């Protein structure tokens, strides 16, 4: 399986570090987030990784080259001209996944011990026999300011901002008692994502999922028993250093 690490973002939550560096090069116990996630993927036999770049793109490219990809084959999806957000970045990287049935995508600013083999196995079960199966999203039951909403069949139907109570739905129908889960920033995408989506340019993966969920199926894998840390916030760097050695 090939993977993609989303590393193009501006990393505004990690200022002042990101005033001079990309968030993917923030250090945790002497290793950058990018290196840690590349090595994390290697532990599950994933040795081909697409990394999208925009903010201080040259620093990421230099780090990859200087370290020979930390033992993996790294492909650079260069968004130097314009940051395309998560969804636009995945769409822009489509040429790297030609001929691939599915692939993993993850954010650069998370650290986790999620068992990718279990995620892949869950995706295989969920997608088997499903018509136009699009993605399996890794989620947990943690408290979050935003939730993905799934119906009783386990299919994505909506999104909610718990602070503003704003909701978005994949169709005109809302669901009175949806299953709320917190998205982990990790997913397995299928080629049907590219065949189904009609959005272009700059857009988020969440908005893309809500669009394509009206035409296909997006399921979830709950890994609430795993460690998951958002290292996009400065206060979590110290926490990460106490967990990830």
C-alpha positions in Angstrom: 0.0 0.0 0.0 1.1 3.5 -0.7 0.5 6.4 1.7 0.2 10.2 1.7 1.2 12.5 4.5 -0.5 15.9 4.4 2.3 18.4 5.2 1.4 21.4 3.2 -0.6 23.4 5.8 0.5 26.7 7.3 0.5 25.4 10.8 -0.9 28.5 12.4 -1.6 26.8 15.7 2.2 26.1 16.0 3.3 29.7 15.8 5.9 31.0 16.4 7.7 27.8 15.2 5.8 27.9 11.9 6.8 31.5 11.2 10.1 30.1 10.1 9.5 26.3 9.5 6.8 23.9 8.3 4.8 22.2 11.0 5.9 18.8 9.7 9.5 19.5 10.9 8.5 20.3 14.5 10.6 18.1 16.7 9.6 15.6 19.3 12.5 14.0 21.2 15.0 14.8 18.4 12.8 13.5 15.5 10.5 15.6 13.3 6.9 14.8 13.0 7.5 13.9 9.4 10.3 11.4 10.2 8.2 9.9 13.0 5.2 9.3 10.7 7.3 7.9 7.9 8.9 5.5 10.4 5.4 4.7 11.8 4.2 3.7 8.3 7.3 1.6 7.8 6.4 -0.5 10.8 3.4 -1.7 8.8 5.3 -2.3 5.6 4.3 1.0 4.0 7.5 2.2 2.3 6.2 4.5 -0.5 4.9 7.8 0.8 3.6 10.9 -1.0 4.3 14.1 0.9 2.5 17.3 -0.2 4.3 20.6 0.5 3.6 24.3 0.4 4.6 26.2 3.5 8.5 26.3 3.5 8.3 23.5 1.0 12.1 23.7 0.4 12.8 22.8 4.0 10.8 19.6 3.8 12.3 18.6 0.5 15.8 19.3 1.8 15.1 17.2 5.0 13.8 14.3 2.9 16.9 14.4 0.6 19.4 14.8 3.4 18.0 11.8 5.2 17.3 9.6 2.1 13.6 9.5 3.0 14.5 7.9 6.3 14.6 4.6 4.5 11.4 5.1 2.4 10.7 6.2 -1.2 9.3 9.7 -0.9 7.3 11.4 -3.7 6.8 15.1 -3.4 3.4 16.6 -4.4 4.4 20.2 -4.9 1.7 22.8 -4.0 4.1 25.7 -3.8 1.9 27.8 -6.1 -1.1 27.6 -3.8 -2.0 25.7 -0.7 -5.0 23.5 -1.6 -6.2 22.4 1.8 -6.6 18.7 2.7 -9.1 17.7 0.0 -7.6 19.8 -2.8 -4.2 18.4 -1.8 -5.4 14.8 -2.1 -7.0 15.6 -5.5 -3.8 17.2 -6.8 -1.8 14.1 -5.8 -4.1 11.8 -7.9 -1.3 11.0 -10.4 0.7 9.3 -7.6 -2.2 6.8 -7.0 -2.9 5.8 -10.6 -3.5 2.0 -10.6 -3.8 1.8 -6.9 -7.0 0.2 -5.5 -6.7 2.1 -2.2 -4.2 4.0 -0.1 -3.7 5.6 3.3 -3.8 9.3 4.0 -2.8 10.9 7.3 -2.1 14.3 8.7 1.5 15.2 9.4 0.7 16.8 12.8 -0.7 13.7 14.6 1.1 11.0 16.5 -0.6 7.7 17.1 -0.1 4.0 17.8 -3.1 3.0 15.8 -2.6 -0.5 14.3 -2.8 0.1 10.6 -3.1 -3.6 9.9 -6.4 -3.5 11.8 -7.6 -0.4 9.9 -6.8 -2.2 6.6 -8.6 -5.3 7.7 -11.7 -3.2 8.8 -11.6 -1.4 5.4 -11.6 -4.8 3.6 -14.7 -6.0 5.5 -16.6 -2.7 5.1 -15.8 -2.4 1.4 -16.5 -6.0 0.4 -19.7 -6.1 -1.7 -20.4 -2.4 -1.1 -21.4 -0.4 -4.1 -19.1 2.6 -4.8 -17.2 2.3 -1.5 -15.2 5.4 -1.0 -13.3 5.5 2.3 -12.8 4.2 5.8 -12.2 6.9 8.3 -10.3 6.3 11.5 -12.2 7.8 14.5 -12.4 7.7 18.3 -14.9 8.5 21.0 -12.8 11.4 22.4 -14.3 14.8 23.2 -13.8 17.1 20.3 -15.0 20.5 19.1 -16.2 18.8 15.9 -17.7 15.4 15.1 -18.4 13.3 12.1 -21.9 11.9 12.1 -22.8 8.4 11.0 -26.1 6.6 10.6 -27.1 3.4 12.3 -25.5 1.4 9.4 -22.2 3.1 10.1 -22.1 5.3 7.0 -21.1 8.9 7.0 -24.0 11.3 6.8 -22.9 14.6 8.3 -20.6 16.8 10.4 -21.2 19.0 13.4 -19.3 21.9 15.0 -20.1 21.4 18.7 -19.2 24.9 19.6 -21.4 26.8 17.1 -23.9 23.9 16.5 -23.4 24.3 12.8 -24.2 21.1 10.9 -23.6 19.9 7.4 -25.2 16.8 5.8 -24.4 14.7 2.8 -28.0 15.0 1.6 -31.1 17.0 2.3 -32.1 14.5 5.0 -30.9 14.9 8.5 -30.8 12.1 11.1 -32.3 12.7 14.5 -29.9 10.4 16.4 -26.6 10.1 14.5 -23.6 8.4 15.9 -21.0 11.1 16.7 -17.3 10.3 16.3 -14.1 12.4 16.4 -12.0 12.1 13.2 -8.4 11.1 13.7 -7.0 12.5 10.5 -6.2 9.1 9.1 -8.2 7.3 6.4 -8.0 4.7 3.7 -9.3 6.1 0.4 -10.4 4.1 -2.7 -10.2 5.0 -6.3 -13.9 5.7 -6.3 -13.1 8.9 -4.4 -11.5 10.3 -7.5 -14.2 8.9 -9.7 -17.0 10.4 -7.6 -15.8 13.8 -6.5 -16.7 16.9 -8.6 -15.0 19.6 -6.4 -11.8 21.3 -7.7 -9.2 23.7 -6.5 -9.0 24.4 -2.7 -11.3 22.4 -0.4 -11.2 20.3 2.8 -11.5 16.6 2.9 -14.5 16.8 5.2 -16.4 18.8 2.6 -15.3 16.4 0.0 -16.5 13.4 2.0 -19.9 15.0 2.6 -20.3 15.5 -1.1 -19.3 12.0 -2.2 -21.1 10.3 0.7 -24.4 11.2 -1.1 -23.2 9.1 -4.0 -21.3 6.3 -2.3 -20.4 4.8 1.1 -18.0 6.1 3.7 -17.5 3.9 6.8 -15.5 4.2 10.0 -13.0 2.3 12.1 -13.1 3.1 15.8 -9.7 2.9 17.5 -10.6 4.5 20.8 -8.2 2.0 22.5 -5.2 3.7 20.8 -3.1 6.7 21.6 -3.8 9.7 19.4 -2.2 13.1 19.9 -2.7 16.2 17.9 0.7 17.8 17.9 -0.4 20.8 15.9 -0.7 22.6 19.2 2.4 23.8 21.1 1.1 22.5 24.5 1.0 19.0 23.1 4.7 18.9 22.1 5.7 18.4 25.7 2.9 15.8 26.1 4.1 14.0 23.0 7.7 13.9 24.3 6.4 12.0 27.4 4.7 9.4 25.3 6.7 9.0 22.0 10.3 8.3 22.8 
